[in-house]
Amino acid sequence: MGGVLDKSPAAAANIPAGESGGTRITKIAGQPVENWHDVRRLLAAAQPGPVQISYSGDQLPEKTATLNLTQEDVDNVRHARYRADLLLHDRTEPRQTNNPLTAIGWGIEETRDLVVQFYLTLQRMVVSHSVSYKNMMGPVGIFSAGTKFAYRGSDWLIWFLSMISAKLAVVNFLPIPIVDGGLFTFLIIEKIQGRPISPRVQSIAQVVGLALILSIFILVTIQDITR
């Protein structure tokens, strides 16, 4: 024990920390204790009320005391975590150039990567199911994320808005009847069969596409609000 907090259950039970933290917890509720993880596990599993704790020290025989734990005490133990600071941080590599052609090249590469990433995510979500639909976000989530990027600086916000623009362009080109991709699909079918699709089929496809987009919009909005 490194010390005893004031007004804590241990202080109320008169458990001494000993010189230089010489007191060692040996048992909690009759269960042996070997390390800090055992202490946390046993106290987190305890019910509010009296809990027997045994301790000893270099010049102190083993004794038993009673900790009177409240629900708040138990919750504090359950939420306690041991953390070692590894001094890790995000790796950032700023890119800056005075050459407009270089900057345009970077923009083209970023846009290409965003488009490919969208199709890859869609494939993993629809085909392999390795990505959950819960990762999607709608206008509410986009606004929330945009405010966080804005706090990081104008360059981050511009990048975020560019990413959203690229994603929307891909969505607009999907073969869904209500968007431009659906119109291209109709034109390709018309070219293949040599005549246009009947107005009735087109109307039904438009309604189905609209219902699909509205359903996705409602789903992602609900997810955004619950998050």
N, C-alpha and C positions, 0 to 999 in steps of 0.2 A: 504494500500500500504506500503510495507516494504521499498521501495526506488525507485528512478528513475534512470535508466541507462543513462550514458552519451551518447550523440549523438543518442538517441532513439527518436521515434515519440512523446513520452510523454515529454521528455526533450525539444524538439522543440516547443511543445505546452505550455511550461512553467507550467506544472502541478506539484504542490509541493507535496512532500511526507509527509510534516509535521513533527513535532517532534515525534520521536519514531514511525514513520509510522502512524500518526494520520489521514491521508487522506483516505477516503473511496470512492470507485467507486459506484455510485448509478444507473446509466443508461448507456447503450451503444446503440447508434442508436435508442433511444427512448424506448428501452426495459429495464425493471427493472433488476437489478443485486442483487443477494443475497449472492453469494459465488464465489470462484475461478472457479468452473466449469462453472458457467454462463458466466464469463468473457471470458474464453477460447472458449466456444461454440459460443458466439456472434461474437468474433473477428475472429474465424476460418471461420465463414460463411460470413464475410464481403468481399466486393470486393476491390481491390486496389484503393486507392484514399482517399478522405476525409471521416472520420467517426466521428460523434458527440459523445462525451463522457461527462457525468455529474459526478461531484464529490463534496464531502463536507468533513468537518472535525469538530473537537471539537469546535474550535473557528473560523470556516470558513463556511459561508453560501454556499448553493449549487451553483455551477458555471458550465458552459458548455464550453468545449474546443473542438478543431478540431484536430484529429489525421490524419496526411497524411501518409497513409500506402502504402508501396510498396508490390509487389508480394512476395518478400523475407520475409517481415514482416509477411504477412498472412501465408506463408508456415511455418515459425518458430513457430507461434502459433499453427498451426494444428499438428505439430510434438511434441509439448510440452506435457509432461506427469508429473502427480503428483505421486511421489513414496515415500512410507514409508519403510525404511530399517528395516526389521523384524529380521535381523541377522540370517537368515536361510542359511544353507549350506548342501552340500551333506554328507550323513552319510556313513562313510567308516569304515569297520571292517577288518583290515589286518589279514590274516591267515598265520601262520608260524609254521613249525614243523621240527624236526630233524629225525622223523620216516618216512622212505621211504614208508612203507605200508600205513600210514595215508595220505601221499601225493598222492599215487596212488588211494586211495579211493576217495579223493576229486576230482581227475581228472576224475574218472569214473562217479561220480555224476554230475559234470559239463557237461560232454559229453552227458549223458543221458538227462539232462535238455535241452540242445541245440537241440538235435534230436526231443524231444517231442515238444519243442517250434516251430520248423520248421513245423511239421505236423499240429499243432494247427493253425499256421498262414496260412498255405495252405488251411485248412478247412474253416477258416473265410474269406479267399479271394475268394475261388471258390464256396463254398456252401452258406454261410450266407451273404456274401458280406459286412461284418462289417469292413473289412480291405481293403483299396484301393490298387489297383495295383501300384499306384504312390509311394508306400513305398518301392518298389523293387529297387535294384541298381545293376549295372553291373561292369565290370572291372574298368571303370573310377571312379565310386563312391566308390568302394572298395579301390582303390589306395588313393583317397582323404581321406577317413576315416582312412586308415592305417597310413597315415602321422600324423594325429591328435593323434592317439593312441601312435605312436612312440615318440612324444614329451612328453607324460606322463610318459614314462619310458619303459625299456626293458620288464618288467614283463607284462605290459599292452599290448605291441606289441605281445608277445608270446601268451597271452590269445586271442587276436584278430585273429591271424593266426590259432590258434587251433579251434576257432569258425568257421572260413571260411572253414577249412578242414572238420569239422563235417557236415556243411551244404552241401558241395559238395558231401560228401559221401551219404547223403540222396538223393540229386538230382540224383546222378548216379544210385540209386536203384529204382527210380520211373519207373513205367511201360511204358516208352517211348521207342519205337523200336530202336532208335539209340544208347541208353546207355545200360549198363549192366542189368538194370531192365527190359528192353524190351527183352533181350535175355532170362532171367529167365522166363518171361511171355510166350515166345515161347516154352520153354522146358516144362512148366507146361501144356500148351495146347496140346503139343505132347504126354505127358504122359496120359492125360485124353482121347484123341481120339485114341491113339494107333498108330499114324503115324505122321510124321512131316508135318508142314505147307508147302504148295507149294512154290517153289522159287519165283514165280510171286507175291504171296501175301506178302511174306517177303520183296521183293524189294519195293513194293508199300508202305508198312508200314515204311520201312527205309526212304523213300523219305518224307513221311508225317511227321515223327518224326524229320528229319533234318530241314524241313521247319518250324516246330513249334519252335524248339530251335533257329533257325536263326531269326525268327520273334520276339521272346522274347528278344534275344540279341540286336537287333536293337532298340526295344522299350526302354529297360532299358538304353542303351547307350545314346539315345536322351534325356531321362529324366535326366541322370547324367550331360550331357553337359549344358542343360538349367538351372539346379540348380547351 
